[in-house]
Amino acid sequence: MDEYGIRNQETYISGIVTLLNCAEQRPNELYLLGWMFDHGIGFPKDNLAAAEWYNLAAKMDHPEGVYRLADKYEAGCGGLIPRNVRHAFELYKKAAAMGSADALFELAVCYYEGEIVEEDVTEALRCLVAAAIQGHPASNNWLGWNYEKGWMRCVQDPKMAFAFYTTAVAGGDPTAHHNLARFLDDGIAGERDTERAVALYLQAAEMEVPGAQCAMGTLYAGGLLGVPKDLKKAVTLYEAAAKNGDALAKGQLGTIYVNGIPGVEKNEKKGYSFYWLAVEEGEVGGNAKSLAKAYLHGGVLPADLAKSAQFLSMEREEEQVINAIG
């Protein structure tokens, strides 16, 4: 866009005209117009118009044009671009063969999930590695996770995971910032580096990674790792993390609102609703135990022995699983 002066208010109109004129014969310009409509830059945001420009770029074998068109078919844009996941998959394959790392990543997702095509972990891993070799940030992060957990036929190897997370962070992947922060915080692949860990937590939280928002909430709540104690800021971060789907943050908010803390008004009803959400999303432990006690004794929640027993059973089952693993 800078080439055409579109970002400059004085040359914006002439830049758009020049871009449109050049687009007739140039796939890069066709793709750029699609991208601009896709993001509402230079034009009002228009999903269908973006797909149509991507389609023109794809017809001229523009790799990212093919990839973006595949993405539109997977989501469906209406009009000339109906939802067609099988066609999207074929376009991802075409774009990947043309060198698109983004398309390779999407193929990895398709083969891993096994919804569009038959599940094939080996092929998923091959696509993931091919994308990572090209420096694709999300692929490097996913490989880091696989080596951390020993998933997708990767041998569990913290040092390999650390290396992939580091590469993904260099490429700007938000989730990798949080994952690398965890490693540095706990010294998983070597010595701890809490200063760098906090910096990465902050960066990931600013990029709205829920786990990092929750982690920063905990640091502010306890005044840990050199972070000044600030309970209001902790609650704000927990709220943001919970809104973005973090179950651990919901459990923390449950405790905060049920018990009350300085500067935050006690609200037991709100607290128990957070406990419920945390349990529903798999964060059982103390959240289920707190709900069991509340239903046993009654009060804000009505006395209900059946529900109390249900939550107590969930808490005990989780304890048994943890003990079996550990």
N, C-alpha and C positions, 0 to 999 in steps of 0.2 A: 504493500500500500504506500509505503514511503516513496517508492519509485515514481508513483503517480501524483504524489502530493495530496493524497486523500485525507491525511491526518491534519493537514494545514487548512484552516478555515478559508483563507484567501484563495487557495488553489483547489479546493474541494470539488467544485462543479466541473472545472476543466479536467480534473483528474478522473472523475467518474466517466465523463464523455470519452476521454482517451482510452480508459480501461475497457469500456463497452465496445469501442471500435476495434481494439486489439484482440478482444476475446473471440472474434469470429474465427481466427486462425491459430490461436495459441492456447494449448491445454492448461498451462499454468494460470492464465488469466481467467479461463472458465472456472477452474477450481477456486481461484481467489474470490470470484463473485459468489460462488456457492457458499464459501466460508463466511463471507460478509453477511449474506442473508441469514445464514445459520446462527450467527452471533449477534445480529442486529447492529452491525458496524457499517456505517455508510448508507445503510438502508434500514427500513423497519424490519424487525425480526420476522422471517417468513419461512417456516419449515418446508413447505411444499416448493417454494421458489428455490430454496437451497438445494433440495433434492433434484430439481430439474436442471440446475446448473452443474451439479455433480455428475448427472447423467450425461450431459454434453462433454464434460471432461473425460468421463469414463470411456465414451465412444472413441476418444482420441488416445486411449491407453495411458491415461494419467493414473499412476498407482494409487495415490491418495484419493483421487476422484472416485476410483473403483471402490476403495475401502469405505469412504464416506457414503457412497450410494448403497453399499451393502448394509451399513448401519441404519440407513433410512428404511430399507426394505425390512430389516429385522423389527424395527419399531412400527413401521407403517405410517405413511403420510397422507393417505387418501389420494384421490385423483389418479394420476398416472403411476403413483407409487403405493400400491396397496401393500398390506403386511404380507410378507412371503418369506418365512424363515429359511426354507430350503433354498430359495434363490439367493437369499442373503449369504448363506453358507457357501454357495458356489462362487459368489462374487468375492467373498473373503479368500477363498482358495486362489482365485485369479490374481487378486491384489498381492497376496503373499508370494506367489510365483514371480510377481513383478518387483518384489523387494520391499513391500510394506511391512515394517515391524509391527505396526498397529494391527494389521490383518492377521499376522502370525499369532499375536496374543489372543485375538478373538477366536481363532481356530483352536487354540489351546483350551479356551473356555468351552467351546462347543464339544470337543472330544472328551474333556474332563466331566462335563455335566451329563452328557449322553442324552440330551433332550431332542436335538435336531438330527444328530447322527448317532450311531451306536457308540457307546462309551469305549474309549480306547486310551488308556492312561499312557501307554508307550508313545503314541502319536501326539498326545497332549504335551508330554514332556519334550519331545523332539521340537515341536513348534515353539515351546517356551524357551528352550535353549537357543534356538535360531534367532528369536527376537531379542533375547538378552545379549547375544553376541553383537547385535547391532546397537546395543546400548539402550534398549527400551526399558525405561525406569520401572514400570509396573511389573514387567517380566522378571527383572532382577529381584524385585521385592518378593514376588511369588516364589522364586527359586530359593531365596533366603528363608522363607517360611517353610518350604519343603525340607530343606536341610536342617532347620531348627527342630522340626517335629518328626522327621523321618517319613514324610509322606511322598506319594507319587513315585514310589520305588527309589527314592533318594535315601542314602545312608545318613542317619542322624549325625550331624557334624557341625558343632557350634562355630568353629572357625570358618568353615565354608559359608555358613549362614551369615556370619559377621561380614565377610568379604562381599557377598551379594547385597546385603543391606547397605553397605558403604557405597557401592556402585550406584544403587538405586537412589540414595540420598543425593549423590553428586548430580544425578539426572533430574532431581526435583520431586521425586515421588513423596507425597505427604505421609502415607502410612509407613513408609520406610524410615522416615524421621522418628516416628514413635518406636518402631521396632529396634532401631539402632540405639535409641535412648535407653530402652529397657536393658539391652545388652551392656551398655556402658554403666548404667546405674547398678546392675547386679554383678558386674564383672563376669558375665557368662562365658566370654571367649578369651578372657585374660584379666588384666588388672582393671579395677574400677576407675572411671573418670567421671565423677559426679558433676563437675563443672560443665563438661561438654554434654553430659546427659541432660542437665537442666536446660541448656541452650536448645537442644534438639526437641525436648518436650515442649518448650515455649513455641518454637517454630511450628511444630505439628499442631499444637493447640490453636495457633493463629490461622492455620489452614483447615481448622474445624475437624480434625481427627478426634473422634469421641474418646478413645482410650487415652490420648494425650491430654485432653481437657480434664478427664477424670484424674489422671496422674498429677497434673498441676493443681487441681483442687485439693488433693491429699497433701501436697507439699505446702500449700498455703495454709491449710487447716492445722498442720502440725508444726509449721515453721521449720521445715526440713531441708537439708542439703543447701543451706545458705539462703533459702527463700524466706523472706520475712513473713511472720505469722499474720494472716489477714483472713478472718473468718467470713466476712462478707464477700470477699473476692473468691474464696473457696466455694461458697454456695453458688455464686454466679457461674463458676466453671462447672460445678456439678450439674446445675440446671441446663447449661448448654450441652454437656455430654449426654445427659438423659434425653434431651430433645433430639439428639442425633443418634439415639438408640443404645447407649451404653448401659447395660444392666447393672454393673457394679456401682455406677454413679447413682442409679435409682435407689439401690440399697442404702447408700450413704445418705441420700436425701431423706429416706425413711427414718433413719436414726436421728438425723438433725431435727426434723420436724416433730417427731414423737417426743424426744427428750428436751428439745429447745437448747439453743446456745446463745451467748451474749450477742446482741445485735440482730438476731433473727427470731421473729415471733413464733412461739410454739403453736403447732397446728397438727394435733394427733390424727385427725381424719385424713389430712393430706399425707401425713407420714405413712399411715397404713396403706394408703392407695399406692404409694411408691414401693412399699414392701411387696404388695401384690404384683405390680408390674415386674419387679426384679425377679420374683419367683417364676412368673410366667415365662420369662426370657432366659431361664436356666441358672440364675444366680440364687441358689437355694439357701444353703447354710443357715446363718443367723437370721436371715430374713424370714424363712419359714418358721423358725423357732419363735421369733417375735410375734408372728401372726398366731401361732398356736397358743401362746400365753394370753394374747388379747382375746381370743375367742373362748378360752377357758374361763377367764375371770369376768368377761363382759365389761361394759362401760361404753367407750366410744364405738366399739364394735359389739353387737349383741352376743350374749353368751350362746355358744353353739358347740356342744361337745363333739359332734361329728366332724365339723370343720377343724376344730382344735386337733383332733386325732389325725386327721388327714395331713395337716401341715407338719405335725410332729413326726409322722411316718416318713414324710419326704425328707425332713432334716436328718433322720437316722439312716435312711437309705444312702444319702449322700456321704455321710460319715463312713459307712461301711465300704463304699466304693473307694473313698480316699485312703482308708486304711489298707484295703486290698492292693491298691496301686503302690502305696508307699511302704 
